[in-house]
């Protein structure tokens, strides 16, 4: 017979794995499809605007997570969000704007809640799993987050492999030729797709003149991903009252006031640009870089293999973080993330891609994935450690600002040259990093001053 503590530990681990597997299934469907639509000829720019709308709604919906989530069971948050993704997939099959715009809004409303629920569930699971010192609890939270993101990025990898790398697309043959056909001198930082995009035409059109060339295997595969995610949540995830701290029913007005107060804290305000950058850089890579450097040079199947390597390295590096984060300093990882992204942006600025540079595609995406994984996982860990007494509100701000960054990243995709977008991304990265460094230096100085005062008080007493 297992002891009560062992039973609780096994239940917690089981719930974390179920939550991680459901995220893997959802991302295996949605993330590759999002990238695929954003780089398709003629409808790629329209799709990026639609995803910008989706993430703008998600930014507002993420605030609702902080206001209403304690009153809503987890299953009523996660399962409908996955169902809205299935609705979006059906609307993409027809690509009628009268259908796809409401579907984007509905998915955005549910996706904001979807982002906050796993964080809350994981942190509460760590509190139940570890009843020792705060340091042990922080390590447990870090491990659970790494496990969650390892499964999530595994879903990315499987999705890119199955939806991009395998199977033949209907309509035009995009398996043998570059998906986006441009002149060689217009590739890379000189690439622009604004000439094929008209916002006025998009607003007055009721249906696209170009049918999305989804492969015959993509639609049933996406629906199978979504069905698996919903089944995992409904059948195996415990009820929300499994954790007693979710039973409280706090006034919504007070929670909104607390979120605004949390945003005004220096430790949060100085990290806002970093939250924004994590979302903006993801949209920049998946929409702009993939189109301007990879899809206009190689076939769609090769593009799938490149993005598969990006996702696989992110999953493996999440496991690496889980094993080494307690042995290496945070500054080491932060500098590594900065070096990866700065180096990637420099290569994007000076390199003009050709079909013979296949190895460089893998190098850029792999190094970018390392930096992106660091910003995302370690950023959430630092955020929790900064305000442990208000972590629910600080995570709400994190998801809202990150969704806003993704919205702007997808919105600017149809406009301007790639060169200007590289400069903009680099500027946001430098500003966010400097603000983060200033905050860390200020925190160390404050800690040192408090230690000196404490020693002086002890000396005076003796």
N, C-alpha and C positions, 0 to 999 in steps of 0.2 A: 504494500500500500504506500502510495506517495504521500508525503506530508502536505499540509495545506499550503505552505510557502511554495513548494514545487509545483503544485497544481496552478497556483496563481501565476507563477513564472511561465509555465507552459502555455497558459491561456493568453498571456500578454504577447509572447513570441508568436503564437498562432495568429493573433489579430494583426500584428505588424506585418507578417508575411502575407496574409490575405489582402490587407490594404495595399501592400507593395505590388502584388500580382495583379490586382484590379487596375492600379495605375499603369502597369506595364501593358495591359490589354488596351486601355483607353489611348495611351500615347502611341502604341503600335498602329492604331487606326488613324488618329487625328493628325499627328505631327507630319508623317510622310505625305498625307493627302494635302495638307496645308502648303507644304513646300512645292509639291507637284503643280498645284493650281496657280501658285504665284509665278512660276517660270514658264507656263504654257504660252505659246504665241497668241496674240490678239486678246486673250482673256486674262493674261497674267497680271496686267496692271489693274484691271477691274477687280480681280480676286484679291489683290493686296489692299485695295481700298475697302473691300468688304471685310477683310480680316482686321483692318484698322478699326472699323466700326465695332466689330465683335469684341476687340480688346478694350476699346473705350468704354463699352458697356460693362465689361468685366471689371474695369477699374472702379466703377461705381458700385458694382455688385459686391466687390471684395469688402467694401465698407459695411455692407449689409451683413457680411460674415461676422464682423465684430459686434454688430448691433443685435442680431437675432439668432446666431448659431447656438448659444447656450439654451435656447428654448426649442430647438428643432432636433429631433433624433438624427443621428449620422446617416442612417439608411435613407431617410427622406431628403438628405442633402446630396448624397453621392449617386444613388440610383437614377433620380430624375435628370441629373446632369449628364450622365451617360446616355440616357434616352434622348435628350436634346441633340447630342452628337449624331445619333442615328437619324434624327429628323433632318439635320444639316446634310448628311450623306445623300438622303433621298432627294433633297432639293438640288444638290450639285448634279445629280444624274440628269435632271431636266434643265438646269441652269436658267431658270426663269427668275428675273429680278423680283417679281411680285411674290415669289415663294422664298427665294434664298435670303432676302433682306430680313424678313421676320424670323427666319430660322437662325440667322446670325445673332439677332437681338436676343432671342430666347436662349441660345447657347451661351451668349455672353452673360446673361442674368444668372444662369445656373453655374457657369464656370467660375465666377468670382467666389461663390460659396464652396465650390469644389476644391479650390486651392487652399482655403483656410482649414477645412475639415481635417485633412491628413496631418497637418502640423499640430493641431490641437490634440488629435487622437494619439500621435506619437509621443508628445511631451507628457500627456497624462499616463500613457502606458509606461514611460520611463519612471514616472513618480511612483507607480504601483510596483514596478519591477525592482527598483532599488529603494530601500528604506534606510540607507546609511548616510554617509556624509554628502554634503552638496557637491563635492568634487566628483564622487562616484556617480551621482545622478547626472551631472553634466557630461561625463564620459559616456554614460548609457544613452543619453539623448543624441550625442554625436554619432554613436554607432547605429542607432535606429534610423537616423536621418540618412546616413551613408547607405544602409541596406535599402531604404526606400528609393533613393535616387539610383542605386545600382540596378534595381529591378526596372525603374522607370526608363533609364537609358537603354536597358536591354530591349524594352519594348520599341524604343526608337530604332534600334539596330535591326530587329526582326522586321519591323514595318518597312524600312527602307530597302531591305534585302528582298522582301516578298513583293512589294508594290512597285519598286523601281527596277531592281536587278533582274527579276524573273518575269517571264511571260511577255507576250507581244501586245503592243497597244493597237487598238482598232483605229480605223481611219488611215491617216498618214503613217508611214513606217518611220517611227522615231527611234527604233532600236539600233539602226546602223549609222545614222547621221546625227549631227548636232541638233538639239531641240530648238535652239534659237540661232537662226542663220544671220550672221552679220559679217561685214568686211573685217579683215584681219586687223586693220589699223584702228578699228572702233572697239576692239575688245579691251578688257582690263579696265584701267582707270579712265579711259576715254569713252567707255560704253555709256549710252543713254537710250532709254526706251520711251521718252516722253513724246516723241513724234507720233507714236501709235496710240496715244491715250487722249481721249477727250472727255473731260468731266461732264460737260453739258450733254454730250451724247449718252453718257452712262446714266445720267439722271432722268432723261426722257425716254430711254429705251425700256421696253417691256420684256424683251428677250434677246439674248445674244445671238448674233448671226453665225457664231462659231460654236460648234458643239464640243464640249470637253472630251478629248479622246481617252476616256478611261478604259483600261483594259477589261476584257470580259471577266477576269478573275478579281478585279479590284473591289467592286461593289459587294459581292458575297463575302470576300475576305474581311472588309471593313465591318460589315454587319456581324460577322462571326466574332471579331475582336470585341465589339460593343456588347454582344450577348454574353460573352464570357465574363466581361467586367461586371455586368449587372448581376449575373448568377453568383459570382464570388461574393459580392456585397450582400445580397439578399439571403444567401444560404449559410455563409460561414462567418460573417462579421457579427460580433456581439452587439447587443443593443447599446444605445448611448448611455443608459443609466448604469452600465457596467462600471463606470468611473464616477464616484460620488461627487466630484467637483463640478460635473456637468449638470447637476440637479438644481443648482441655484437659478433663481428667476429674477434677474436684476432689471431694474427699470431701463428701458431703451434710452430715455433722455440722459440718464446718468452715464451710460456706456458711451453715447456719442460725445458727451462732454469729456470723458476720460480719454477718448481717442484724440480729440483736439489738444488736450493738455499734453498727452504723450508726444504728439508731433512737435510741440514747442520745446521739448527737452533738447539741449545741445547735442547730447549723445545720439539722438535720433535724427535731428535736423541735419547734422553734418554727414550722416550716412545716406541721406535721401538720394543724392546724385549717384552713389554706388548702386542703390536699388534700381534707379532709373537706367543706369548703364547695363545692368544684367539683362533687362528686358530689351533695351534698344539694340544691344550687340547681337542678341539671338535673332531678332528680326532682320538686322543688317546682314548677317551671315546667310540665313536661310532664304532670304528673298533676293538681295542685291548681289552678294558675292557668288552664290550658286548660279545665278543667271548670267552675270557679266564675265565670269571667269571659267566656269565649268560647263554649263549647259550650252554655251555658244562655241565650245571647243570639242567636247566629247559627246558620245551618244548618251541616251537616257539611262541605259543599263550601267554604263561606267559611272555616271553621276550617282546612281543608286549605290554602287559599291564604295564610292568615295564617302558618301554620307553614312553608309553602314560603318565604315572605319571610324568616322567621327563619333558616332553613338557608342560603338563598342569600346573605344578608348575612354570615353566618359564613364561608362559603367565600370571598367577596370580601375580607373583612377579613383572612383568613389570607394571601391574596396581598399585601394591603397591608402586613401585618407583615413578610413576606418582603422587601419592597422598602425598608422604612423602619426596620427594627429596628436597623440599624447606624448610622443617622444621628440617631436620637432616643434619649434616655436611657430606661432601664427605668422610672425613677420617673414619667416622663410617661405611659407606658402603664398603670402600676399605679394612678395617680390617676384616669385615665380610666375604667378598669374599676370602681373603687370608686364614682365618680360615677354611672356608668350603672346600677349595681345599687341604690344608695341612692335615686336618683331614681325608679327603677321601683317599689321597695317603697313609697315615699311615695305615688305615684299609686295603687297597688293599695289602700292604706289609706283614702284619702279619696274614691275614685271609685266610683260605683255604675253599672255598665255598662248600657247600653240598646242596642237594635238600630240606633240612629241614630249611635252612636259608633264606626263602623267604622274611621275613621282612627286613633283612639286605640289600637285593637288592634294595628295595624301599628307604631305608634310604640313601644309598650311592648315588643313582641317584638323589634323591630330593635335598640333600645338594650340590651336584655338580652342579645341575641346578641353584641353588641360586647364587653360585659364578660365574658361567658362564654368567648369565644374568647381574650381576653387572659389570663384566669386559667389557662386550660388550656395554651396554647402557650408563653406566656412563663414560666409556672410550671415547666414541664418544662425550659426552657432554663436558668433560674436554678438549678434543682435539679442539672442536669449540671455547671454551672460551679462550684457550691459544693463538690461532692465528685467530682472527675473520676477520682480513683483508686478510688472505690467506687460508680461510677454505676450498676452493675447492681443492687446491693443497695438503693440509695436509690430507684431506679425501682420496685423490687419493693414497697417501703413505700408509695410514691405510689399505685400501682394498688390495693393492699389497702385503704388508708384511703379512697380515693375510692369504691371499691365499697361500703365500709361506710357512707359518707355516702348513697349512692344507696339502699342497703337501708333505712336509717332514714327517708329521704325518702318512699319508697313505703309504708313501714309505717304512718306516721302519717296517710296520706291519708284513710282512712275515719273518723278520730276528730277530734272537736272542730271549732270554728268556724275559718273561714279567717283571721279576725283574729289569733288566737293563733299561727297558723302564720307569718303575716307578721312578728310580733314575734320569733318564734324564729329565723326566717331572718335578720332584721336583726341580732339578737344574735350569731349565729354569724359573720356577715360582719364585724362590728365587732371581735370578739375575734380572729379570724384576721388581720385587717388590722393591728391593734395589735401582735400578736406578730411579724408580718412586719416592721413598721417598727422595732420594738425590735432585732430581729436585724440589720437593715441598718445601723442607727445604731451598734450594737456592732461590726460588721465594719469600718465606716469608721473608728471610733475606734482599733480594733486596728491597722488598716493605717497610720494616721497615727502611732501610737506606734512601730511597727516602722520606719517611715521616719525618724523623729527619732533613734532609737537607731542606725540605720545611718549617718546623717550625723555623729552624735557620735563613732562609732568611726573614721570616716574622718578627722575633725578631729584626734583624738588621735594617729593614726598620722603625721599631717603636722606 
